[in-house]
Amino acid sequence: MRVTSHKFDVQIASKRAGIPSARAFRKWLLAALPMSAELTLRVVNAAEGRNLNSAFRGKDYATNVLTFVYHEKKSPRLMGDIVLCAPVVAGEACAQGKTLKAHYAHLTVHGALHLAGLDHEKAHAAQAMEKREIAILAALGVANPYTNEDRERTF
């Protein structure tokens, strides 16, 4: 029997209203990561989000979620950071007609799956990742995030 252990550090660096509790973020991370993991999830403002996206992806704008992976590919323990940009998440939730909490849950699961090695660079990989996201979110009582939005995403 394999023992699974988690160490999640949740940092809320944004003062924006409506950010879920650290407890909610931990619940979503646990649902998405069945293997051992050590990570920091940080909720940031637009300036920090833009700086990180520019420095690490060469894109001069704030994006909804960034995942930084620090473990080796076949490591038994996942290690990394997930960054959520509060104003971008709020704007997307409003534009997509979703609750803020549901959108945070989706993007947390999305970032965690990136940490676990999933991506959406190719169509078949994107479909597999979306399927996994939908299943995890359904188990958490969150509706399918892809039903009422167009297929273009900003991840």
VEXBAGU-383416 format. One record per atom (N, C-alpha, C): residue number from 1; residue in three letters; atom name; x, y, z. Coordinates in nm, 2 decimals, decimal comma, padded with zeros to 4 digits. Layout:
% residues N
REC  bati  minu  romi      xx      yy      zz
REC   NUM   Ala    CA       X       Y       Z
...
//
This chain:
% residues 155
REC  bati  minu  romi      xx      yy      zz
REC     1   Met     N   00,08  -00,12   00,00
REC     1   Met    CA   00,00   00,00   00,00
REC     1   Met     C   00,09   00,13   00,00
REC     2   Arg     N   00,06   00,22  -00,09
REC     2   Arg    CA   00,14   00,34  -00,10
REC     2   Arg     C   00,07   00,45  -00,02
REC     3   Val     N   00,15   00,51   00,06
REC     3   Val    CA   00,11   00,62   00,15
REC     3   Val     C   00,11   00,75   00,07
REC     4   Thr     N   00,00   00,83   00,07
REC     4   Thr    CA   00,00   00,95   00,00
REC     4   Thr     C   00,00   01,07   00,11
REC     5   Ser     N   00,09   01,16   00,09
REC     5   Ser    CA   00,10   01,27   00,18
REC     5   Ser     C   00,10   01,40   00,10
REC     6   His     N   00,04   01,50   00,16
REC     6   His    CA   00,03   01,63   00,09
REC     6   His     C   00,08   01,74   00,18
REC     7   Lys     N   00,14   01,84   00,12
REC     7   Lys    CA   00,17   01,96   00,19
REC     7   Lys     C   00,13   02,08   00,10
REC     8   Phe     N   00,03   02,14   00,13
REC     8   Phe    CA  -00,03   02,25   00,05
REC     8   Phe     C  -00,01   02,38   00,13
REC     9   Asp     N   00,05   02,48   00,07
REC     9   Asp    CA   00,06   02,61   00,13
REC     9   Asp     C  -00,02   02,70   00,05
REC    10   Val     N  -00,13   02,76   00,10
REC    10   Val    CA  -00,22   02,84   00,03
REC    10   Val     C  -00,19   02,99   00,07
REC    11   Gln     N  -00,16   03,07  -00,03
REC    11   Gln    CA  -00,12   03,21   00,00
REC    11   Gln     C  -00,22   03,30  -00,07
REC    12   Ile     N  -00,29   03,38   00,00
REC    12   Ile    CA  -00,39   03,48  -00,06
REC    12   Ile     C  -00,32   03,62  -00,06
REC    13   Ala     N  -00,26   03,65  -00,17
REC    13   Ala    CA  -00,19   03,78  -00,18
REC    13   Ala     C  -00,27   03,89  -00,24
REC    14   Ser     N  -00,39   03,86  -00,28
REC    14   Ser    CA  -00,48   03,96  -00,34
REC    14   Ser     C  -00,59   04,00  -00,24
REC    15   Lys     N  -00,63   04,12  -00,24
REC    15   Lys    CA  -00,73   04,17  -00,15
REC    15   Lys     C  -00,87   04,17  -00,22
REC    16   Arg     N  -00,88   04,12  -00,34
REC    16   Arg    CA  -01,01   04,11  -00,41
REC    16   Arg     C  -01,11   04,03  -00,34
REC    17   Ala     N  -01,23   04,08  -00,34
REC    17   Ala    CA  -01,34   04,01  -00,27
REC    17   Ala     C  -01,38   03,88  -00,34
REC    18   Gly     N  -01,43   03,78  -00,27
REC    18   Gly    CA  -01,48   03,66  -00,33
REC    18   Gly     C  -01,38   03,55  -00,34
REC    19   Ile     N  -01,26   03,57  -00,30
REC    19   Ile    CA  -01,16   03,46  -00,31
REC    19   Ile     C  -01,20   03,35  -00,21
REC    20   Pro     N  -01,21   03,23  -00,26
REC    20   Pro    CA  -01,24   03,12  -00,16
REC    20   Pro     C  -01,14   03,10  -00,05
REC    21   Ser     N  -01,18   03,02   00,05
REC    21   Ser    CA  -01,09   03,00   00,16
REC    21   Ser     C  -00,98   02,90   00,13
REC    22   Ala     N  -00,88   02,91   00,21
REC    22   Ala    CA  -00,77   02,81   00,20
REC    22   Ala     C  -00,82   02,67   00,20
REC    23   Arg     N  -00,92   02,65   00,29
REC    23   Arg    CA  -00,98   02,52   00,30
REC    23   Arg     C  -01,04   02,47   00,17
REC    24   Ala     N  -01,11   02,56   00,10
REC    24   Ala    CA  -01,17   02,52  -00,03
REC    24   Ala     C  -01,06   02,48  -00,13
REC    25   Phe     N  -00,96   02,56  -00,13
REC    25   Phe    CA  -00,85   02,53  -00,23
REC    25   Phe     C  -00,79   02,40  -00,20
REC    26   Arg     N  -00,76   02,37  -00,07
REC    26   Arg    CA  -00,70   02,24  -00,03
REC    26   Arg     C  -00,80   02,12  -00,07
REC    27   Lys     N  -00,93   02,14  -00,06
REC    27   Lys    CA  -01,02   02,04  -00,09
REC    27   Lys     C  -01,01   02,01  -00,24
REC    28   Trp     N  -01,01   02,11  -00,32
REC    28   Trp    CA  -01,00   02,10  -00,47
REC    28   Trp     C  -00,87   02,03  -00,51
REC    29   Leu     N  -00,76   02,07  -00,45
REC    29   Leu    CA  -00,63   02,01  -00,47
REC    29   Leu     C  -00,63   01,87  -00,44
REC    30   Leu     N  -00,68   01,83  -00,33
REC    30   Leu    CA  -00,69   01,69  -00,29
REC    30   Leu     C  -00,77   01,61  -00,39
REC    31   Ala     N  -00,87   01,66  -00,44
REC    31   Ala    CA  -00,96   01,59  -00,54
REC    31   Ala     C  -00,88   01,57  -00,67
REC    32   Ala     N  -00,79   01,66  -00,70
REC    32   Ala    CA  -00,72   01,65  -00,83
REC    32   Ala     C  -00,59   01,58  -00,82
REC    33   Leu     N  -00,54   01,56  -00,70
REC    33   Leu    CA  -00,40   01,50  -00,69
REC    33   Leu     C  -00,40   01,38  -00,60
REC    34   Pro     N  -00,43   01,26  -00,66
REC    34   Pro    CA  -00,43   01,14  -00,57
REC    34   Pro     C  -00,29   01,09  -00,53
REC    35   Met     N  -00,19   01,15  -00,59
REC    35   Met    CA  -00,05   01,11  -00,55
REC    35   Met     C   00,01   01,22  -00,45
REC    36   Ser     N   00,12   01,18  -00,39
REC    36   Ser    CA   00,18   01,28  -00,30
REC    36   Ser     C   00,22   01,40  -00,37
REC    37   Ala     N   00,20   01,51  -00,30
REC    37   Ala    CA   00,23   01,64  -00,36
REC    37   Ala     C   00,27   01,74  -00,25
REC    38   Glu     N   00,36   01,83  -00,29
REC    38   Glu    CA   00,40   01,95  -00,21
REC    38   Glu     C   00,40   02,07  -00,30
REC    39   Leu     N   00,31   02,16  -00,27
REC    39   Leu    CA   00,29   02,27  -00,36
REC    39   Leu     C   00,25   02,40  -00,28
REC    40   Thr     N   00,27   02,51  -00,35
REC    40   Thr    CA   00,22   02,64  -00,30
REC    40   Thr     C   00,11   02,68  -00,40
REC    41   Leu     N   00,00   02,72  -00,36
REC    41   Leu    CA  -00,11   02,78  -00,44
REC    41   Leu     C  -00,11   02,92  -00,39
REC    42   Arg     N  -00,09   03,02  -00,49
REC    42   Arg    CA  -00,09   03,16  -00,45
REC    42   Arg     C  -00,19   03,23  -00,54
REC    43   Val     N  -00,28   03,31  -00,48
REC    43   Val    CA  -00,37   03,40  -00,55
REC    43   Val     C  -00,32   03,54  -00,55
REC    44   Val     N  -00,30   03,59  -00,67
REC    44   Val    CA  -00,23   03,72  -00,68
REC    44   Val     C  -00,31   03,83  -00,75
REC    45   Asn     N  -00,26   03,95  -00,74
REC    45   Asn    CA  -00,33   04,06  -00,81
REC    45   Asn     C  -00,28   04,07  -00,96
REC    46   Ala     N  -00,33   04,16  -01,04
REC    46   Ala    CA  -00,30   04,17  -01,18
REC    46   Ala     C  -00,15   04,20  -01,20
REC    47   Ala     N  -00,09   04,29  -01,12
REC    47   Ala    CA   00,05   04,32  -01,14
REC    47   Ala     C   00,14   04,20  -01,12
REC    48   Glu     N   00,12   04,12  -01,02
REC    48   Glu    CA   00,21   04,01  -00,99
REC    48   Glu     C   00,18   03,90  -01,10
REC    49   Gly     N   00,05   03,88  -01,14
REC    49   Gly    CA   00,02   03,79  -01,24
REC    49   Gly     C   00,09   03,82  -01,38
REC    50   Arg     N   00,08   03,95  -01,41
REC    50   Arg    CA   00,15   04,00  -01,53
REC    50   Arg     C   00,30   03,98  -01,53
REC    51   Asn     N   00,36   04,01  -01,42
REC    51   Asn    CA   00,51   04,00  -01,40
REC    51   Asn     C   00,55   03,85  -01,42
REC    52   Leu     N   00,48   03,76  -01,35
REC    52   Leu    CA   00,51   03,62  -01,36
REC    52   Leu     C   00,49   03,57  -01,50
REC    53   Asn     N   00,38   03,60  -01,57
REC    53   Asn    CA   00,35   03,55  -01,70
REC    53   Asn     C   00,46   03,61  -01,80
REC    54   Ser     N   00,50   03,73  -01,78
REC    54   Ser    CA   00,60   03,79  -01,87
REC    54   Ser     C   00,74   03,73  -01,84
REC    55   Ala     N   00,77   03,71  -01,72
REC    55   Ala    CA   00,91   03,66  -01,69
REC    55   Ala     C   00,92   03,51  -01,73
REC    56   Phe     N   00,82   03,43  -01,71
REC    56   Phe    CA   00,83   03,29  -01,74
REC    56   Phe     C   00,77   03,24  -01,87
REC    57   Arg     N   00,68   03,31  -01,93
REC    57   Arg    CA   00,62   03,27  -02,05
REC    57   Arg     C   00,64   03,37  -02,17
REC    58   Gly     N   00,70   03,49  -02,13
REC    58   Gly    CA   00,72   03,59  -02,24
REC    58   Gly     C   00,59   03,65  -02,29
REC    59   Lys     N   00,49   03,65  -02,21
REC    59   Lys    CA   00,36   03,71  -02,24
REC    59   Lys     C   00,33   03,82  -02,15
REC    60   Asp     N   00,31   03,94  -02,20
REC    60   Asp    CA   00,30   04,06  -02,12
REC    60   Asp     C   00,16   04,09  -02,08
REC    61   Tyr     N   00,09   04,00  -02,01
REC    61   Tyr    CA  -00,04   04,02  -01,96
REC    61   Tyr     C  -00,06   03,92  -01,85
REC    62   Ala     N  -00,16   03,95  -01,76
REC    62   Ala    CA  -00,19   03,86  -01,65
REC    62   Ala     C  -00,28   03,75  -01,71
REC    63   Thr     N  -00,26   03,63  -01,67
REC    63   Thr    CA  -00,34   03,52  -01,72
REC    63   Thr     C  -00,41   03,45  -01,60
REC    64   Asn     N  -00,50   03,37  -01,62
REC    64   Asn    CA  -00,59   03,31  -01,52
REC    64   Asn     C  -00,51   03,22  -01,42
REC    65   Val     N  -00,43   03,12  -01,48
REC    65   Val    CA  -00,36   03,03  -01,40
REC    65   Val     C  -00,22   03,00  -01,46
REC    66   Leu     N  -00,12   02,99  -01,37
REC    66   Leu    CA   00,01   02,95  -01,41
REC    66   Leu     C   00,05   02,83  -01,32
REC    67   Thr     N   00,11   02,73  -01,38
REC    67   Thr    CA   00,16   02,62  -01,30
REC    67   Thr     C   00,31   02,60  -01,33
REC    68   Phe     N   00,39   02,60  -01,22
REC    68   Phe    CA   00,53   02,58  -01,22
REC    68   Phe     C   00,57   02,44  -01,16
REC    69   Val     N   00,63   02,36  -01,24
REC    69   Val    CA   00,66   02,22  -01,20
REC    69   Val     C   00,80   02,21  -01,16
REC    70   Tyr     N   00,83   02,15  -01,04
REC    70   Tyr    CA   00,97   02,14  -00,99
REC    70   Tyr     C   01,02   02,00  -00,98
REC    71   His     N   00,93   01,90  -01,00
REC    71   His    CA   00,97   01,76  -00,98
REC    71   His     C   01,02   01,70  -01,11
REC    72   Glu     N   01,09   01,59  -01,10
REC    72   Glu    CA   01,13   01,52  -01,22
REC    72   Glu     C   01,01   01,45  -01,28
REC    73   Lys     N   01,01   01,41  -01,41
REC    73   Lys    CA   00,90   01,36  -01,48
REC    73   Lys     C   00,83   01,24  -01,41
REC    74   Lys     N   00,91   01,14  -01,36
REC    74   Lys    CA   00,85   01,02  -01,30
REC    74   Lys     C   00,86   01,02  -01,15
REC    75   Ser     N   00,88   01,13  -01,09
REC    75   Ser    CA   00,89   01,14  -00,95
REC    75   Ser     C   00,76   01,09  -00,87
REC    76   Pro     N   00,78   01,02  -00,76
REC    76   Pro    CA   00,66   00,98  -00,69
REC    76   Pro     C   00,59   01,09  -00,61
REC    77   Arg     N   00,66   01,21  -00,60
REC    77   Arg    CA   00,60   01,32  -00,53
REC    77   Arg     C   00,60   01,44  -00,62
REC    78   Leu     N   00,49   01,50  -00,64
REC    78   Leu    CA   00,47   01,62  -00,72
REC    78   Leu     C   00,52   01,74  -00,64
REC    79   Met     N   00,59   01,83  -00,71
REC    79   Met    CA   00,63   01,95  -00,64
REC    79   Met     C   00,61   02,07  -00,74
REC    80   Gly     N   00,56   02,18  -00,69
REC    80   Gly    CA   00,54   02,29  -00,78
REC    80   Gly     C   00,46   02,41  -00,71
REC    81   Asp     N   00,43   02,50  -00,80
REC    81   Asp    CA   00,35   02,62  -00,76
REC    81   Asp     C   00,24   02,64  -00,86
REC    82   Ile     N   00,12   02,68  -00,80
REC    82   Ile    CA   00,01   02,72  -00,89
REC    82   Ile     C  -00,02   02,86  -00,85
REC    83   Val     N  -00,04   02,95  -00,95
REC    83   Val    CA  -00,07   03,09  -00,93
REC    83   Val     C  -00,20   03,12  -01,00
REC    84   Leu     N  -00,29   03,17  -00,93
REC    84   Leu    CA  -00,42   03,21  -00,98
REC    84   Leu     C  -00,43   03,37  -00,97
REC    85   Cys     N  -00,47   03,43  -01,08
REC    85   Cys    CA  -00,47   03,58  -01,08
REC    85   Cys     C  -00,62   03,62  -01,06
REC    86   Ala     N  -00,64   03,67  -00,94
REC    86   Ala    CA  -00,78   03,70  -00,89
REC    86   Ala     C  -00,86   03,79  -00,99
REC    87   Pro     N  -00,81   03,90  -01,04
REC    87   Pro    CA  -00,89   03,98  -01,13
REC    87   Pro     C  -00,92   03,91  -01,26
REC    88   Val     N  -00,83   03,83  -01,31
REC    88   Val    CA  -00,86   03,76  -01,43
REC    88   Val     C  -00,96   03,65  -01,41
REC    89   Val     N  -00,95   03,58  -01,30
REC    89   Val    CA  -01,05   03,48  -01,27
REC    89   Val     C  -01,19   03,54  -01,25
REC    90   Ala     N  -01,19   03,65  -01,18
REC    90   Ala    CA  -01,32   03,72  -01,16
REC    90   Ala     C  -01,38   03,76  -01,29
REC    91   Gly     N  -01,30   03,82  -01,38
REC    91   Gly    CA  -01,35   03,87  -01,51
REC    91   Gly     C  -01,40   03,76  -01,59
REC    92   Glu     N  -01,33   03,65  -01,60
REC    92   Glu    CA  -01,37   03,53  -01,67
REC    92   Glu     C  -01,50   03,47  -01,62
REC    93   Ala     N  -01,51   03,46  -01,49
REC    93   Ala    CA  -01,63   03,40  -01,43
REC    93   Ala     C  -01,75   03,48  -01,47
REC    94   Cys     N  -01,74   03,61  -01,46
REC    94   Cys    CA  -01,85   03,70  -01,50
REC    94   Cys     C  -01,88   03,69  -01,65
REC    95   Ala     N  -01,78   03,69  -01,73
REC    95   Ala    CA  -01,81   03,69  -01,88
REC    95   Ala     C  -01,86   03,55  -01,92
REC    96   Gln     N  -01,83   03,44  -01,84
REC    96   Gln    CA  -01,88   03,31  -01,88
REC    96   Gln     C  -02,00   03,27  -01,80
REC    97   Gly     N  -02,06   03,36  -01,72
REC    97   Gly    CA  -02,18   03,33  -01,65
REC    97   Gly     C  -02,17   03,22  -01,55
REC    98   Lys     N  -02,05   03,21  -01,48
REC    98   Lys    CA  -02,02   03,11  -01,38
REC    98   Lys     C  -02,01   03,18  -01,25
REC    99   Thr     N  -02,03   03,10  -01,14
REC    99   Thr    CA  -02,00   03,15  -01,01
REC    99   Thr     C  -01,85   03,16  -00,99
REC   100   Leu     N  -01,81   03,26  -00,91
REC   100   Leu    CA  -01,67   03,28  -00,89
REC   100   Leu     C  -01,61   03,15  -00,82
REC   101   Lys     N  -01,68   03,10  -00,73
REC   101   Lys    CA  -01,63   02,98  -00,66
REC   101   Lys     C  -01,61   02,86  -00,76
REC   102   Ala     N  -01,70   02,84  -00,85
REC   102   Ala    CA  -01,69   02,73  -00,95
REC   102   Ala     C  -01,57   02,75  -01,04
REC   103   His     N  -01,55   02,88  -01,08
REC   103   His    CA  -01,44   02,91  -01,17
REC   103   His     C  -01,30   02,89  -01,10
REC   104   Tyr     N  -01,30   02,93  -00,97
REC   104   Tyr    CA  -01,18   02,90  -00,89
REC   104   Tyr     C  -01,15   02,75  -00,88
REC   105   Ala     N  -01,26   02,68  -00,85
REC   105   Ala    CA  -01,25   02,53  -00,84
REC   105   Ala     C  -01,19   02,47  -00,97
REC   106   His     N  -01,25   02,51  -01,09
REC   106   His    CA  -01,20   02,47  -01,22
REC   106   His     C  -01,05   02,50  -01,24
REC   107   Leu     N  -01,02   02,62  -01,22
REC   107   Leu    CA  -00,88   02,66  -01,25
REC   107   Leu     C  -00,78   02,60  -01,15
REC   108   Thr     N  -00,82   02,57  -01,03
REC   108   Thr    CA  -00,74   02,50  -00,93
REC   108   Thr     C  -00,71   02,36  -00,98
REC   109   Val     N  -00,82   02,29  -01,02
REC   109   Val    CA  -00,81   02,15  -01,07
REC   109   Val     C  -00,72   02,16  -01,20
REC   110   His     N  -00,75   02,25  -01,28
REC   110   His    CA  -00,67   02,26  -01,41
REC   110   His     C  -00,52   02,28  -01,38
REC   111   Gly     N  -00,49   02,37  -01,29
REC   111   Gly    CA  -00,35   02,39  -01,25
REC   111   Gly     C  -00,28   02,26  -01,19
REC   112   Ala     N  -00,36   02,19  -01,11
REC   112   Ala    CA  -00,31   02,07  -01,04
REC   112   Ala     C  -00,29   01,96  -01,14
REC   113   Leu     N  -00,37   01,95  -01,24
REC   113   Leu    CA  -00,35   01,85  -01,35
REC   113   Leu     C  -00,23   01,88  -01,43
REC   114   His     N  -00,20   02,01  -01,45
REC   114   His    CA  -00,08   02,04  -01,52
REC   114   His     C   00,04   02,00  -01,43
REC   115   Leu     N   00,03   02,02  -01,30
REC   115   Leu    CA   00,14   01,97  -01,21
REC   115   Leu     C   00,16   01,82  -01,22
REC   116   Ala     N   00,05   01,75  -01,25
REC   116   Ala    CA   00,05   01,60  -01,26
REC   116   Ala     C   00,09   01,55  -01,40
REC   117   Gly     N   00,12   01,65  -01,49
REC   117   Gly    CA   00,17   01,61  -01,62
REC   117   Gly     C   00,08   01,62  -01,73
REC   118   Leu     N  -00,05   01,66  -01,71
REC   118   Leu    CA  -00,14   01,67  -01,82
REC   118   Leu     C  -00,12   01,80  -01,89
REC   119   Asp     N  -00,16   01,81  -02,02
REC   119   Asp    CA  -00,15   01,94  -02,09
REC   119   Asp     C  -00,26   01,94  -02,19
REC   120   His     N  -00,27   02,05  -02,27
REC   120   His    CA  -00,37   02,07  -02,37
REC   120   His     C  -00,31   02,12  -02,50
REC   121   Glu     N  -00,18   02,08  -02,52
REC   121   Glu    CA  -00,12   02,13  -02,64
REC   121   Glu     C  -00,17   02,07  -02,77
REC   122   Lys     N  -00,21   01,94  -02,76
REC   122   Lys    CA  -00,26   01,87  -02,88
REC   122   Lys     C  -00,41   01,84  -02,85
REC   123   Ala     N  -00,48   01,82  -02,96
REC   123   Ala    CA  -00,63   01,80  -02,94
REC   123   Ala     C  -00,66   01,68  -02,85
REC   124   His     N  -00,59   01,57  -02,88
REC   124   His    CA  -00,62   01,44  -02,80
REC   124   His     C  -00,59   01,46  -02,65
REC   125   Ala     N  -00,48   01,54  -02,62
REC   125   Ala    CA  -00,44   01,56  -02,49
REC   125   Ala     C  -00,53   01,66  -02,42
REC   126   Ala     N  -00,58   01,76  -02,49
REC   126   Ala    CA  -00,68   01,85  -02,44
REC   126   Ala     C  -00,81   01,78  -02,41
REC   127   Gln     N  -00,85   01,69  -02,49
REC   127   Gln    CA  -00,98   01,62  -02,46
REC   127   Gln     C  -00,96   01,53  -02,34
REC   128   Ala     N  -00,85   01,47  -02,32
REC   128   Ala    CA  -00,82   01,38  -02,20
REC   128   Ala     C  -00,82   01,47  -02,08
REC   129   Met     N  -00,76   01,58  -02,09
REC   129   Met    CA  -00,75   01,67  -01,97
REC   129   Met     C  -00,89   01,73  -01,93
REC   130   Glu     N  -00,96   01,77  -02,03
REC   130   Glu    CA  -01,10   01,82  -02,01
REC   130   Glu     C  -01,18   01,71  -01,95
REC   131   Lys     N  -01,17   01,59  -02,00
REC   131   Lys    CA  -01,25   01,48  -01,94
REC   131   Lys     C  -01,22   01,46  -01,79
REC   132   Arg     N  -01,09   01,46  -01,76
REC   132   Arg    CA  -01,05   01,44  -01,62
REC   132   Arg     C  -01,10   01,56  -01,54
REC   133   Glu     N  -01,09   01,68  -01,59
REC   133   Glu    CA  -01,14   01,80  -01,51
REC   133   Glu     C  -01,29   01,79  -01,48
REC   134   Ile     N  -01,36   01,75  -01,59
REC   134   Ile    CA  -01,51   01,74  -01,57
REC   134   Ile     C  -01,54   01,64  -01,47
REC   135   Ala     N  -01,47   01,52  -01,47
REC   135   Ala    CA  -01,50   01,42  -01,37
REC   135   Ala     C  -01,47   01,46  -01,23
REC   136   Ile     N  -01,35   01,52  -01,21
REC   136   Ile    CA  -01,31   01,57  -01,08
REC   136   Ile     C  -01,41   01,68  -01,03
REC   137   Leu     N  -01,44   01,77  -01,11
REC   137   Leu    CA  -01,54   01,88  -01,07
REC   137   Leu     C  -01,68   01,82  -01,04
REC   138   Ala     N  -01,72   01,72  -01,12
REC   138   Ala    CA  -01,85   01,66  -01,09
REC   138   Ala     C  -01,85   01,60  -00,95
REC   139   Ala     N  -01,74   01,53  -00,92
REC   139   Ala    CA  -01,73   01,47  -00,78
REC   139   Ala     C  -01,74   01,57  -00,67
REC   140   Leu     N  -01,70   01,70  -00,71
REC   140   Leu    CA  -01,70   01,81  -00,61
REC   140   Leu     C  -01,83   01,88  -00,61
REC   141   Gly     N  -01,92   01,84  -00,70
REC   141   Gly    CA  -02,05   01,91  -00,72
REC   141   Gly     C  -02,04   02,04  -00,80
REC   142   Val     N  -01,94   02,05  -00,89
REC   142   Val    CA  -01,92   02,17  -00,97
REC   142   Val     C  -01,96   02,13  -01,12
REC   143   Ala     N  -02,04   02,21  -01,18
REC   143   Ala    CA  -02,09   02,18  -01,32
REC   143   Ala     C  -01,98   02,18  -01,42
REC   144   Asn     N  -02,00   02,11  -01,53
REC   144   Asn    CA  -01,90   02,10  -01,64
REC   144   Asn     C  -01,87   02,24  -01,68
REC   145   Pro     N  -01,74   02,28  -01,67
REC   145   Pro    CA  -01,71   02,42  -01,70
REC   145   Pro     C  -01,70   02,45  -01,85
REC   146   Tyr     N  -01,71   02,35  -01,93
REC   146   Tyr    CA  -01,70   02,37  -02,08
REC   146   Tyr     C  -01,83   02,37  -02,15
REC   147   Thr     N  -01,94   02,35  -02,08
REC   147   Thr    CA  -02,07   02,34  -02,15
REC   147   Thr     C  -02,12   02,47  -02,21
REC   148   Asn     N  -02,10   02,58  -02,15
REC   148   Asn    CA  -02,15   02,71  -02,19
REC   148   Asn     C  -02,05   02,81  -02,24
REC   149   Glu     N  -01,93   02,77  -02,27
REC   149   Glu    CA  -01,83   02,86  -02,32
REC   149   Glu     C  -01,78   02,81  -02,46
REC   150   Asp     N  -01,73   02,90  -02,53
REC   150   Asp    CA  -01,67   02,86  -02,66
REC   150   Asp     C  -01,55   02,78  -02,63
REC   151   Arg     N  -01,50   02,71  -02,73
REC   151   Arg    CA  -01,38   02,62  -02,71
REC   151   Arg     C  -01,25   02,69  -02,71
REC   152   Glu     N  -01,25   02,82  -02,73
REC   152   Glu    CA  -01,12   02,89  -02,72
REC   152   Glu     C  -01,10   02,92  -02,57
REC   153   Arg     N  -00,99   02,89  -02,52
REC   153   Arg    CA  -00,96   02,91  -02,38
REC   153   Arg     C  -00,83   02,99  -02,36
REC   154   Thr     N  -00,80   03,05  -02,25
REC   154   Thr    CA  -00,69   03,13  -02,23
REC   154   Thr     C  -00,58   03,06  -02,15
REC   155   Phe     N  -00,59   02,93  -02,12
REC   155   Phe    CA  -00,49   02,87  -02,04
REC   155   Phe     C  -00,35   02,87  -02,10
//
